[in-house]
Amino acid sequence: MSQEHITLKNIEDSHLTNFPDATAMERTTTIIQDQLMVRINGTLPDISTLGTEEKSERAAEVKKQQDTNTNTSCSLFAKIETGQKMFHLLVDIGQGVVKSIERDLGFRSSSSSSSTSFIPDALVITHSHEDHVKELPKLVNQVHQEDKSKQSLKIFCTRECRDQIIKKLPQLTEKTNNNIDNNNGVSFSVIQPDESFQIGPFSIMPILADHGDNSPAGSVIYIVKLLDRKIIIGWDFLSLPNVNENLLWKPDLLILGTQTYNPHPETGMICVSDAYNLVRRWNAKECYIVHYSGLNDFKEASNQWFRGPVKAMTTDELQSVINSHLQVTGDNGKFRITVAKEGMVWTGKEQQQQQHQVYDESKPIGKVLEIESLQKYILKIENIDRDHKLKLIVEDMVNRFNFEFVRPTKDGNGNDGILYAEGEKGMMAKGPQLRIEIVPSESQNESSTIKIRVSKGGKKDVFKDDIYVNNIDAQRLRRYIKENFVAGTK
């Protein structure tokens, strides 16, 4: 079953809808092969941004789904040690979220004695807009009812966000642990953008987010890590000021909030067209789209030359347009972009199997090789036999380097891990030369290094960097060099 259609209700033998005892919960965790599961609790923006049923097919679709009218939110679950209970990290708590997680996640939390509790172990909040905090008082009340002597909801957000929430929801003041001496209520922990913090098994990095003209101060998105897995929770942003994009490279799952299909910065959010670029730029193989309204796309209908979507599409219509785009651009199969639905669950099991596959040397290596690094690069090497040329493309999140060389040869001393190529001669000067060397890892669990240097006369560097890759890709490159090139005299 594809990950897009997995839900907590239809995972075979999961029993996630109700745990009669701790044993049932322990059985369920056996299906989580890679220790991490993400549930989409809701996908909707502020309902007022959807328009009327008469004008918007998207609004009509949402109106029909009376049990799934939930603002954008997700839950992350982790279990990293045998016998340890699931840790539940909740992100945002807008309209309908309590009902959504109570309906499908009615199981015992790590801190509750109730067999039907859906209480998260911690809550992180992106910003203070109502569609992301509306049901916080409801959740706090539920926490208080669970265990009046011990329970406290741990909330993590920026200082500005905390102050805005307290002002917006004054009823929380008397329940805030920072102001009282007991544990019945809310415990706020202030976080800082660009400073990572730990919640249970999760390492979390908040990234400052600009949400347009209506952006509350202290708005953030989150990068969540568990062992070697990375999830980017990136809804409600128009830009990420001064972000180090190396942090965003190659997430296992990217969740993006897109208010429209076409660019409409007045919404304070990116659009689906922007999402295409970010998926490629950050090399995100799996992306979920949430928060879609589409109402502003009607503005394009007045332009007779416009050829993109000019209405608010239904979920299926939006998915069809996305699929067509990926096919036309040649990205179909390389990236997967899914319009998320409430209750959808991602486990990353398919990706993990691909990452741990054994290299099959029986498959032909071919003349073109593409390698994705562990950090920020994608390499593409092409051996052009007929012209005795070599093409090399090195692409990162910002730049794309296109090089072409002549007379490529492997090392003359029998080292298949070294490749040379000479620069092309032009009218006025000779082009740069190439040296590639594979430095294998000393341990099976460590990464290998591809040292690439493109230089003129061996002195002035045009490109020079160490590119870290997994050991399978290092083997592939070594074999590519061995089978495609003859030994030179260097």
C-alpha positions in Angstrom: 0.0 0.0 0.0 1.4 3.4 -0.9 2.2 5.8 1.9 -0.2 8.4 0.6 -3.2 6.2 1.4 -2.1 4.7 4.7 -4.2 5.9 7.7 -4.2 4.8 11.3 -7.5 3.0 10.7 -6.3 0.8 7.8 -2.8 -0.2 8.9 -3.1 -3.9 9.1 -3.2 -5.2 12.7 -2.1 -1.8 14.1 -5.0 -1.4 16.6 -4.2 2.3 16.8 -7.9 3.4 17.1 -8.2 2.1 20.7 -5.8 0.5 23.1 -7.4 -1.6 25.8 -4.1 -2.0 27.6 -0.4 -1.3 27.3 0.2 -4.7 25.7 -1.8 -3.7 22.6 0.1 -0.5 22.3 3.4 -2.4 22.5 2.1 -4.6 19.6 1.3 -1.6 17.5 4.8 -0.2 17.7 6.2 -3.3 15.9 4.9 -1.9 12.6 7.0 1.2 12.9 10.2 -0.2 11.5 12.2 3.0 11.5 11.0 4.4 14.9 9.1 7.4 13.4 5.5 8.0 12.3 3.9 11.2 11.3 0.1 11.7 11.3 -1.6 14.6 9.5 -4.3 15.7 12.0 -5.7 18.4 9.7 -5.0 20.2 6.5 -7.3 23.3 6.3 -6.4 27.0 6.6 -8.7 29.5 8.4 -12.1 28.4 7.2 -13.0 32.0 6.3 -10.3 32.0 3.5 -12.2 29.2 1.6 -15.0 31.4 0.3 -18.6 30.3 -0.3 -19.8 27.0 -1.6 -21.4 28.7 -4.6 -18.1 30.3 -5.7 -15.5 27.7 -4.7 -15.5 24.0 -5.4 -12.9 23.7 -2.7 -15.2 25.3 -0.2 -18.1 22.9 -1.3 -15.8 19.9 -0.9 -14.8 21.0 2.7 -18.5 21.6 3.6 -19.4 18.0 2.6 -16.6 16.6 4.9 -18.3 17.7 8.1 -16.1 15.3 10.2 -12.8 16.4 8.8 -13.0 20.2 8.9 -9.7 20.5 10.8 -7.0 23.2 10.7 -3.5 22.2 9.7 -1.7 20.2 12.4 0.4 17.0 12.6 1.5 14.5 15.3 4.9 12.8 15.4 5.3 9.5 17.2 8.6 7.9 18.2 9.8 4.9 20.0 13.5 4.3 20.1 14.0 1.7 22.8 12.5 -1.7 23.4 9.8 -1.5 26.0 9.5 2.3 25.8 6.0 3.8 25.2 5.3 5.9 22.2 6.2 9.6 22.6 3.6 11.9 21.1 4.7 15.4 19.8 1.9 17.5 18.6 2.4 20.5 16.2 -0.3 23.2 16.4 -3.7 23.0 17.9 -6.3 24.8 15.7 -10.0 24.1 15.1 -10.9 20.4 15.1 -7.5 19.0 16.1 -8.6 17.7 19.5 -11.5 15.8 17.9 -9.3 14.5 15.2 -6.6 13.1 17.4 -9.1 11.9 20.0 -11.0 10.0 17.3 -8.0 8.1 15.9 -5.4 8.3 18.6 -7.4 7.3 21.6 -4.6 5.5 23.4 -2.6 5.9 26.6 0.1 8.6 26.6 3.4 8.0 28.4 2.3 10.2 31.3 -1.4 9.2 31.7 -3.0 6.4 33.6 -6.1 6.6 31.4 -6.5 3.9 28.8 -8.2 6.2 26.4 -6.1 9.4 26.5 -4.9 11.2 23.4 -2.9 13.7 25.4 0.4 14.6 23.7 3.6 14.5 25.7 4.5 17.9 24.3 3.0 20.6 22.0 5.1 22.9 19.7 3.4 25.9 18.1 4.5 27.6 14.9 2.7 30.9 15.5 -0.3 32.5 17.2 -2.9 32.8 14.5 -6.2 31.4 15.6 -6.2 28.5 13.1 -3.1 27.2 14.9 -4.0 27.8 18.6 -7.8 27.9 18.8 -8.3 24.7 20.7 -5.4 25.1 23.1 -7.9 25.9 26.0 -9.8 22.7 25.1 -6.7 20.6 25.2 -5.6 22.2 28.5 -8.9 21.3 30.1 -8.6 17.8 28.8 -5.1 17.6 30.3 -6.4 18.8 33.7 -9.2 16.2 33.7 -6.8 13.3 33.0 -4.9 13.7 36.2 -5.6 16.7 38.5 -2.5 16.1 40.6 0.2 15.5 38.0 -0.8 16.5 34.5 0.7 19.6 32.8 0.7 20.4 29.1 4.3 21.2 28.0 4.2 23.9 25.3 7.2 25.1 23.3 7.1 28.3 21.3 9.0 31.6 20.9 8.6 34.3 23.6 6.6 36.5 21.2 4.3 33.7 20.4 3.7 32.8 24.1 2.9 36.4 24.9 0.5 36.6 22.0 -1.3 33.4 23.0 -1.7 34.6 26.6 -3.2 37.9 25.3 -5.4 36.1 22.8 -6.5 33.4 25.3 -6.6 35.1 28.7 -8.3 32.1 30.3 -4.9 30.3 30.2 -3.3 32.8 32.5 -4.5 31.1 35.7 -3.4 27.7 34.4 0.1 28.7 33.4 2.6 27.0 35.6 5.0 29.9 35.1 2.7 31.9 37.3 1.4 29.4 39.9 2.9 26.8 42.2 1.1 23.7 41.2 1.3 21.4 38.1 -2.3 21.7 36.9 -2.3 23.5 33.6 0.2 24.8 31.1 4.0 24.9 31.2 5.5 27.2 28.5 9.1 26.8 27.5 10.5 29.6 25.4 12.6 28.7 22.3 14.8 30.7 20.1 15.0 30.6 16.3 18.2 28.8 15.0 18.8 27.2 18.4 18.0 23.5 18.6 16.3 22.0 21.6 15.3 18.5 22.7 11.8 17.2 23.4 11.8 13.5 24.4 13.6 11.6 21.6 13.3 14.5 19.1 15.9 17.2 18.3 14.1 20.3 17.0 15.4 23.4 15.2 13.0 26.3 14.9 13.6 28.5 11.8 12.3 32.1 11.7 9.5 32.5 9.3 8.0 35.5 7.5 4.2 35.1 7.2 3.7 38.3 5.1 2.1 41.6 6.2 0.0 39.8 8.8 3.0 37.8 10.2 3.0 37.6 14.0 6.4 38.3 15.6 8.2 35.1 16.5 6.6 32.9 13.8 8.7 29.8 13.0 8.7 26.5 11.1 10.4 23.4 12.5 13.0 20.9 11.5 12.5 17.8 13.5 15.2 15.1 13.7 15.0 11.6 15.1 18.3 9.6 14.7 19.0 9.8 10.9 15.5 11.0 9.9 14.5 14.6 9.2 11.0 16.1 9.0 10.4 19.7 7.9 7.2 21.1 9.2 6.9 24.2 7.0 3.5 25.7 6.8 2.4 29.3 7.1 5.5 31.1 5.7 6.2 33.4 2.7 10.0 33.4 3.2 12.6 32.2 5.7 14.8 35.2 6.5 18.5 34.5 6.7 18.0 30.7 6.8 21.0 28.4 6.5 19.6 26.2 3.7 22.1 23.5 4.4 19.8 22.6 7.3 16.9 22.1 4.9 18.7 19.7 2.5 17.2 16.3 1.8 14.4 15.9 4.3 12.8 12.5 4.6 9.4 14.3 4.6 8.7 17.9 3.7 5.3 19.3 4.8 4.5 22.6 3.0 1.5 24.9 3.5 0.3 26.4 0.3 -2.6 28.8 0.3 -2.9 29.0 -3.5 -1.6 27.3 -6.7 -0.4 30.5 -8.3 1.8 33.0 -6.6 -0.2 35.3 -4.3 2.1 36.9 -1.7 -0.8 38.9 -0.3 -1.9 35.6 1.4 1.3 35.6 3.4 2.1 32.1 2.2 3.9 30.3 -0.5 1.9 28.6 -3.4 2.0 25.2 -5.0 4.3 26.6 -7.8 6.7 27.7 -5.1 6.5 24.3 -3.6 7.8 22.7 -6.8 10.9 24.8 -6.6 11.5 24.1 -2.9 11.1 20.4 -3.4 13.8 20.4 -6.0 15.9 23.0 -4.2 15.9 21.1 -0.9 15.9 17.7 -2.6 12.8 16.5 -0.8 11.8 13.1 -2.3 8.5 13.1 -0.3 6.3 16.2 0.1 2.9 16.7 1.6 0.8 19.7 0.7 -1.5 21.2 3.3 -3.4 24.5 4.1 -4.7 24.9 0.5 -7.6 27.3 -0.2 -7.1 28.3 -3.8 -9.6 31.2 -3.5 -7.1 33.9 -4.7 -6.5 31.9 -7.9 -9.8 33.2 -9.3 -7.9 36.5 -9.9 -6.1 34.9 -12.8 -9.3 34.3 -14.6 -9.4 38.0 -15.8 -6.2 37.4 -17.7 -7.1 35.7 -21.0 -3.5 34.7 -21.7 -3.1 32.9 -18.4 -2.8 29.1 -18.8 -2.6 27.9 -15.2 -5.4 27.0 -12.8 -7.9 29.9 -12.4 -10.1 28.5 -9.6 -10.1 26.9 -6.2 -9.6 23.2 -7.0 -10.8 20.2 -5.1 -8.2 17.8 -3.5 -8.4 15.4 -6.4 -8.2 18.2 -9.0 -5.1 19.7 -7.3 -3.5 16.3 -7.1 -4.1 15.7 -10.8 -2.5 19.1 -11.8 0.5 18.3 -9.6 0.9 14.9 -11.1 0.8 16.4 -14.6 3.4 19.0 -13.7 5.8 16.4 -12.4 5.4 14.3 -15.6 5.9 17.3 -17.9 9.0 18.5 -16.0 10.6 15.1 -16.0 10.4 14.9 -12.2 7.7 12.1 -12.1 9.2 9.3 -10.1 12.1 11.4 -8.6 9.9 13.5 -6.4 6.5 12.6 -4.9 4.1 15.5 -4.0 0.9 14.5 -2.3 -2.1 16.6 -1.4 -2.5 15.5 2.2 -5.7 14.4 3.8 -6.8 14.3 7.4 -5.7 11.0 9.1 -3.0 10.3 6.6 0.1 8.6 8.1 3.7 8.6 6.9 6.2 6.1 8.2 9.1 6.4 5.8 9.3 2.7 5.6 9.7 2.7 1.8 12.5 5.3 1.9 14.3 3.4 4.6 14.3 0.2 2.5 15.8 2.1 -0.4 18.5 3.6 1.8 19.5 0.2 3.2 19.4 -1.7 -0.1 22.5 -3.8 -1.0 24.4 -2.7 -4.1 23.7 -5.0 -7.0 26.8 -5.2 -9.2 25.0 -7.3 -11.8 23.0 -4.3 -13.1 24.7 -2.4 -15.9 26.3 0.9 -14.8 25.7 2.8 -18.1 27.2 6.0 -19.5 25.4 8.4 -17.2 25.6 8.4 -13.4 23.7 10.5 -10.9 24.6 10.7 -7.2 22.9 12.5 -4.4 25.2 13.6 -1.6 24.4 13.4 2.1 24.7 17.2 2.4 23.9 19.7 -0.4 24.9 18.4 -3.8 23.6 16.4 -6.7 26.2 15.1 -9.1 25.6 14.0 -12.7 28.5 12.5 -14.8 28.1 11.6 -18.5 30.7 9.8 -20.6 30.4 10.9 -24.2 32.3 8.1 -26.1 31.9 9.5 -29.6 33.6 12.7 -28.8 35.8 11.4 -26.0 34.3 14.0 -23.7 33.1 14.1 -20.1 30.2 16.2 -18.8 29.9 17.0 -15.2 27.0 18.8 -13.5 27.3 19.8 -9.8 24.1 21.2 -8.4 23.4 22.6 -4.9 20.5 24.5 -3.5 21.5 27.8 -5.2 24.0 27.1 -8.0 24.3 24.8 -10.9 27.8 24.2 -12.3 28.0 22.8 -15.8 31.5 21.6 -16.9 32.7 19.8 -20.0 36.1 18.2 -20.4 38.0 16.2 -23.0 40.2 13.0 -22.8 38.9 11.7 -19.5 41.1 8.9 -18.1 41.3 6.9 -14.9 44.4 6.7 -12.8 47.4 5.1 -14.5 48.5 3.4 -11.3 45.6 1.1 -11.1 43.4 3.1 -8.8 39.9 3.0 -10.1 38.9 5.7 -7.5 40.6 8.5 -9.4 39.5 10.2 -12.6 41.2 12.9 -14.6 40.0 15.0 -17.5 41.6 17.8 -19.5 40.2 21.2 -20.3 38.7 22.0 -23.7 40.8 24.3 -25.9 38.9 27.5 -27.0 39.7 30.4 -29.2 41.5 32.4 -26.5 42.3 30.0 -23.7 42.1 26.4 -22.4 39.2 25.4 -20.2 39.6 24.1 -16.6 40.8 20.5 -15.9 39.2 17.9 -13.6 40.3 15.6 -10.8 37.9 13.4 -8.9 39.1 11.1 -6.1 37.0 8.7 -4.0 38.1 8.4 -0.4 36.4 5.3 1.1 35.2 5.3 4.6 37.1 3.4 7.3 33.9 2.0 8.7 30.8 0.6 7.1 28.7 3.0 9.1 30.6 6.1 8.0 30.2 8.1 4.8 32.7 8.1 1.9 34.1 11.2 0.4 34.3 12.3 -3.2 36.9 15.0 -3.6 36.2 17.1 -6.7 38.6 19.8 -8.0 38.0 21.8 -11.2 41.0 24.1 -11.7 42.8 26.1 -14.3 46.5 25.2 -14.6 46.3 23.4 -11.3 46.3 26.7 -9.5 43.1 28.6 -9.7 40.1 26.7 -8.5 36.8 27.0 -10.4 35.1 24.4 -8.1 36.6 22.5 -5.2 34.8 20.7 -2.4 34.6 17.4 -0.5 31.3 15.8 -1.2 30.0 13.2 1.3 28.1 10.2 0.0 26.9 6.8 1.3 29.1 3.8 0.6 26.8 2.4 -2.0 27.1 5.5 -4.1 30.9 5.5 -3.6 30.9 1.9 -5.0 28.8 3.0 -7.9 31.1 5.8 -8.9 34.2 3.6 -8.6 32.6 1.0 -10.9 31.5 3.8 -13.3 35.1 5.0 -13.5 36.5 1.5 -13.9 34.1 0.5 -16.7 33.9 3.7 -18.7 37.5 4.9 -18.9 40.9 3.7 -19.8 44.0 4.3 -17.7 46.0 7.4 -18.4 49.6 8.2 -17.9 49.3 10.4 -14.8 
